[in-house]
Amino acid sequence: MASRARLLGLLVGWLIVIGLLVGAFVFYGGTRLSQPHRLTGFPHMPLYGAITWWFFLAIPMIGLTYGVLNEWRKK
């Protein structure tokens, strides 16, 4: 049962990570959000900056997936 809960957690986690990637492309791919504001300069994060933050947040999911699959392979 714990194995099933762990796999379900991984699935939900990967859905969130994929949703964040899609959101980065939608909100930062050449839209006004990726351009600097004329008064404050905020947010001015081009697409490559958003993808960098996405990868920083996706690294734990990659590690968790590797660990779970490694444990599953050893059984």
RONU-405892 format. One record per residue (C-alpha): residue number from 0; residue in three letters; x, y negated, z negated. Coordinates in Angstrom, 1 decimal. Layout:
BEGIN
ATOM  palum  drenmar       x       y       z
ATOM    NUM      ALA       X       Y       Z
...
This chain:
BEGIN
ATOM  palum  drenmar       x       y       z
ATOM      0      MET     0.0     0.0     0.0
ATOM      1      ALA     2.9    -2.4    -0.8
ATOM      2      SER     4.3    -1.7     2.7
ATOM      3      ARG     1.0    -2.7     4.3
ATOM      4      ALA     0.8    -5.9     2.3
ATOM      5      ARG     4.4    -6.7     3.2
ATOM      6      LEU     3.7    -6.2     6.9
ATOM      7      LEU     0.5    -8.3     6.7
ATOM      8      GLY     2.5   -11.0     5.0
ATOM      9      LEU     5.1   -10.9     7.8
ATOM     10      LEU     2.4   -11.1    10.4
ATOM     11      VAL     0.8   -14.1     8.8
ATOM     12      GLY     4.3   -15.7     8.4
ATOM     13      TRP     5.1   -15.2    12.0
ATOM     14      LEU     1.7   -16.7    13.1
ATOM     15      ILE     2.5   -19.8    11.0
ATOM     16      VAL     6.0   -20.0    12.6
ATOM     17      ILE     4.6   -19.6    16.1
ATOM     18      GLY     2.0   -22.2    15.3
ATOM     19      LEU     4.6   -24.6    14.2
ATOM     20      LEU     6.6   -24.1    17.4
ATOM     21      VAL     3.5   -24.7    19.5
ATOM     22      GLY     2.7   -27.8    17.4
ATOM     23      ALA     6.3   -29.1    18.0
ATOM     24      PHE     5.8   -28.8    21.8
ATOM     25      VAL     2.3   -30.4    21.6
ATOM     26      PHE     3.1   -33.3    19.3
ATOM     27      TYR     6.7   -34.0    20.3
ATOM     28      GLY     6.9   -33.1    23.9
ATOM     29      GLY     7.1   -36.5    25.5
ATOM     30      THR     4.2   -37.9    23.5
ATOM     31      ARG     3.9   -41.2    21.7
ATOM     32      LEU     4.9   -39.4    18.5
ATOM     33      SER     8.3   -38.7    19.9
ATOM     34      GLN     8.9   -42.4    20.8
ATOM     35      PRO    10.1   -44.9    18.2
ATOM     36      HIS     7.5   -47.3    16.7
ATOM     37      ARG     8.2   -50.9    17.9
ATOM     38      LEU     8.4   -52.3    14.3
ATOM     39      THR     9.7   -49.5    12.1
ATOM     40      GLY    11.4   -47.1    14.4
ATOM     41      PHE     9.5   -44.2    12.8
ATOM     42      PRO     9.2   -41.3    13.6
ATOM     43      HIS    11.4   -41.2    16.7
ATOM     44      MET    12.0   -37.5    16.7
ATOM     45      PRO    12.5   -36.1    20.2
ATOM     46      LEU    11.5   -32.6    21.0
ATOM     47      TYR    15.0   -31.2    20.3
ATOM     48      GLY    14.9   -32.7    16.8
ATOM     49      ALA    11.5   -31.0    16.1
ATOM     50      ILE    12.8   -27.7    17.4
ATOM     51      THR    15.8   -28.0    15.1
ATOM     52      TRP    13.5   -28.5    12.1
ATOM     53      TRP    11.4   -25.6    13.3
ATOM     54      PHE    14.4   -23.3    13.5
ATOM     55      PHE    15.5   -24.4    10.0
ATOM     56      LEU    12.1   -23.3     8.7
ATOM     57      ALA    12.0   -20.1    10.8
ATOM     58      ILE    15.3   -18.8     9.5
ATOM     59      PRO    13.8   -17.3     6.3
ATOM     60      MET    11.1   -15.5     8.4
ATOM     61      ILE    13.9   -14.0    10.6
ATOM     62      GLY    15.7   -12.8     7.5
ATOM     63      LEU    12.6   -11.3     5.9
ATOM     64      THR    11.7    -9.5     9.1
ATOM     65      TYR    15.2    -8.1     9.4
ATOM     66      GLY    15.1    -6.9     5.8
ATOM     67      VAL    11.6    -5.3     6.1
ATOM     68      LEU    12.5    -3.6     9.4
ATOM     69      ASN    15.8    -2.4     7.9
ATOM     70      GLU    14.0    -0.8     4.9
ATOM     71      TRP    11.4     0.7     7.2
ATOM     72      ARG    14.1     2.2     9.4
ATOM     73      LYS    15.8     3.8     6.3
ATOM     74      LYS    12.7     5.6     5.2
